[in-house]
Amino acid sequence: MFGLCVLNRAALLLLMFFLFPVSLWAQAQQATVILDGALVYQDADFDAPVITTLKIGSVFNISTNKKGPFYKIRLKPGHLGWISDTDIKPGIIKIPKPEQVKLSEAKEEKKKRPFFATRYRGPVLQMTNFTEDTLREERTDSLLFYGVKFNGFNTLFSGEIYTDANILFHFGAPSYYEDYTKKAADGFIFMTDFTFQTVIPQGKNFIYYYGFGPMFRYSHFNIDVPSNGETLSYSADDMTLGAVIDLGIGARLGGMSLRTNAKYYWERTKYFAFGLNLGWDF
């Protein structure tokens, strides 16, 4: 009889041992870790040994009641610990990834920037009243250049310096070569200019600007010239440095800018140009 009683008590204790965790975690709730590297302690004490750390966004079962500022947390079956209520929140919470948070913050910062403080880059069209000293006199032709424009603070120089840079190409030769030689000519013109600009804001989405800076031009033309009943073919290459004065207006359209400007080039010859640019902030 005595032996049977001992066996019954042992069975009861064993049953309680298995059922107690079930009854305890039947009152548990799911929770989300809201701090990357959250500490899990051995006891409900900040001075207790740290068992492990948890990743942000992880979901675990925790107790419904707290012991001081701590929830009891089940890391896995048979492994329990204590976590601060500032590091975990009841419920399943969608935590954005750090990269998404940074991207969202960057987009929000761009929205808050005033127009004049935003950098832009994009395609540019420029109609140039191109003039050069060739074939014994100055000759002029209206040429359309294609290229790309960069403008704003911290584009080519770091710091509070507002700059505007253009890289431009025209493919083909000016028409005055064909008019003079009666032969078709081809080639290209590469032109770049860089100006330090002064910006005058006019409201939230509108600016005036003007600037001054250096310019560079390189041209290469293949020309056929009649001479004494024969046709002589030669290449005309020219490279020069000069200066440019720039004056324009700009408007912001959402995340884009629309700019138009007038330029005065001063190199071996002097000529005007008019440009149109559509830029995207970056």
Secondary structure, 3 states (H helix, E strand, C coil): CHHHHHHHHHHHHHHHHHHHHHHHHHCCEEEEECCCCEEEECCCCCCCCEEEEECCCCEEEEEEEEECCEEEEEEECCEEEEEECCCEEECCCCCCCHHHHHHHHHHHHHHHCCHHHCCEEEEEEEEEEEEEEECCEEEEEEEEEEEEEEEEECCCCCCCCEEEEEEEEEECCCHHHHHHHCCCCEEEEEEEEEEEEEEEECCCCEEEEEEEEEEEEEEEEEEEEEECCEEEEEEEEEEEEEEEEEEEEEEEECCEEEEEEEEEEECCCEEEEEEEEEEEEC
